Amino acid sequence: MKISKINLINFRNYSNVCINLGEKMNIFIGDNAQGKTNILEAITMLALTKSHRVGVYPNIIQFNKKKCQIKGVVKKDKIISKLEIQITEDTKKLKINSSDIRRVADYISYLNVIVFTPDDLEIIKGSPNVRRNLLNIQLSQISKKYLNTYNEYNKILKTRNEYLKILFNNSIADQKYLDILTDKLIEKAIIIYQQRKEYIDLINKKIDFYFKDIANESGLQIVYVPNIDIDSYDSENLRKKLKHKFKKYFMKELNYGMTIYGPHRDDFYFNFDDKDLKYYGSQGQQKVAVVALKLSEIEIFKDKCGTYPVLLLDDIFSELDIKKRNKLLKIISNDEIQSIITTTDLKNIKKNYLQEAYIFEVKAGSVERK
């Protein structure tokens, strides 16, 4: 999977820029606050329909403009697709080959991306919601079944929470309707639990290899932490566990007015040397653990989708020492992998990694290939 062209119109600090990308490594160089990260954000939005950045989304449309557009040409298995996302203050329109796409589920997967950013330490240090969001984004790209199931789960969850409040305030409300919602929720939850467990198991087959290759240490694994005790991921066992949980804690949920058990409260953590890396790992170990996680995901995408995702590396070099930078570049310097990298300079990067790279200079909303 490769992006051959990206066009930004009224997006952030870009009025109208069109960039032809190389099939392998693409490096955008420039000082801070010139717009390098905006390019990666646009590609992420073209792939996922939403930004990977937190807290800055409302400002994507240029001042005094009514809408912005992101267009891209993507090649996957010799099939070329033209993707487009148009965003106004109130709407978001998706198009594939000029045809309107109404459901996000029908759009996602035309462009698969894995994003590396300095903020990725939040995967370890942040709240469980950060880690769940990562799982949901990655699984949604490789499994339409997961994406559809997750969306349906959230709709049922919202309805169930609303009905719990109705039951709390109205003693004559029909509890049978809650039972129907609960059964529907359980069936969706089973699929989510199983696919998350399978995904984390696949990561664990690869993550320590990359961690050892970069950090010269071994013993890293991801531990999945559902918010119910699960001894088997067999469908019938999960069904019994969830039914028992909802029955036992019905009054607690009623008093809280919300569903307190299920995959919407899952978590995972990085286990190194039998300790949670969040509390017992150095910042250096944490950085490399996140990089190892992302590298493991690259191989999973390849196995599941038949093609490598596009790698987006935002200022990742500033987070790694010289030796680790070059080890990372060695790993991703695969002819089948397209990478798009932002950096302030190319110091201490081995020249052989740059020979076939497309290098762009970014300055105040303009992009020029060097």
Sequence and secondary structure as in RCSB ss.txt:
>XXXX:A:sequence
MKISKINLINFRNYSNVCINLGEKMNIFIGDNAQGKTNILEAITMLALTKSHRVGVYPNIIQFNKKKCQIKGVVK
KDKIISKLEIQITEDTKKLKINSSDIRRVADYISYLNVIVFTPDDLEIIKGSPNVRRNLLNIQLSQISKKYLNTY
NEYNKILKTRNEYLKILFNNSIADQKYLDILTDKLIEKAIIIYQQRKEYIDLINKKIDFYFKDIANESGLQIVYV
PNIDIDSYDSENLRKKLKHKFKKYFMKELNYGMTIYGPHRDDFYFNFDDKDLKYYGSQGQQKVAVVALKLSEIEI
FKDKCGTYPVLLLDDIFSELDIKKRNKLLKIISNDEIQSIITTTDLKNIKKNYLQEAYIFEVKAGSVERK
>XXXX:A:secstr
 EEEEEEEEEETTEEEEEEE  SSEEEEE  TTSSHHHHHHHHHHHHHSS SSSS GGG B TT SEEEEEEEEE
ETTEEEEEEEEEESS EEEEETTEEE  GGGTTTSS EEEE GGGGHHHHS HHHHHHHHHHHHHHH HHHHHHH
HHHHHHHHHHHHHHHHHHH TTS HHHHHHHHHHHHHHHHHHHHHHHHHHHHHHTTHHHHHHHHHS   EEEEEE
 SS  S   HHHHHHHHHHHHHHTHHHHHHHTS  SSGGG EEEEEETTEEHHHHS HHHHHHHHHHHHHHHHHH
HHHHHSS  EEEEESGGGGS HHHHHHHHHHH  TT  EEEEES  TT  GGGTTT EEEEEETTEEEE 
